[in-house]
């Protein structure tokens, strides 16, 4: 058995560990740096953070740091089966202890979880800390050491106990960030379907990011382009107006005003002008020089575009037939009866008959009212 003499953790080392705990939610592999540093500190073979236990219809969310890297070749998966026989699930939250301390060495070494899962990985000693965060999330932190090493001692247990409330708080932060990111993706996808281009500009008026609708407009180069992260209009005087509008909104932001700027941009193709709306993004904190922060939100509408309504939702919403749905989609896109007939390969009278069915099922009495009803329906949000 190898000698193991842990040193008391210095203030600087503890501070560094805590910094990694709170950095964890922002890492590509959440808490990967923290787990590796803790593994080295404890001289452990594995440190495992279980953020979500595996269940019947979804995999677990588990992060590992080990002497072999993130994954050990041939490692058995902590699957639903091993989860079901894990003896640590019912341990009280916030208790930090080793398997030998709680179960006794004889019982622990006879347990199926040890014999079937840990022993093949040459893991003998396990330090367990179950957690329930303030937001009610159940998670766990495990440290494992091989057969050649000693069990985890009181000093190591005390370190994990000291870190535990910080890990719990960071897990809640990760959950909140994850939830916000999911909501952002949902709203972004909805804005894309509504054919609204969105561009986020930094404090120098340069593009930080944009959605696919805006990128499509830039790629077409029909009235508005992005050159070296700077938005430029096609007509010189309109470009000056655009740059002035950006600077005006930036000044509004500095003064804490939520005032908008709007303008239209001509297009070399002769299509209807693009509509732009600019609004400030509130200044919530100061950042160092060189840090690019969102400052202006710019929204672009092409009047020629129509929201991308879902055929399935349109049919379900108004109980339309397949052909009525196609007619409704073309009417929403501004097509005339003749253009709709050509697109569907049917006669004008056939289109008129299907259109009567659409009128009856939507409750509209005029074509303008029908278009408004279809465009304002939830079918464009699906």
Secondary structure by P-SEA (a helix, b strand, c coil): cbbbbbccccaaaaaaaaaaaaacccccccaaaaaaaaaaaacccbbbbbccccccccccbbbbbccccccccccccccaaaaaacccccccccccccccccccaaaaaaccccccccccccccbbbbbbbbcccccccbbbbbbccccccccaaaaaaaaaaaaaaaaaaaaaaaaaaaaaaaaaaaaaaaaacbbbbbbccccccccccaaaaaaaaacccccccccccccccaaaaaaaaaaaaaaaaaaaaccbbbbbbbbbbcccccbbbbbbbbcccccccccccccccbbbbbbcccccccccaaaaaaaccccaaaaaaaaaaaacccaaaaaaaacccaaaaaaaaaaaaaaaccccaaaaaaaaaacccccc
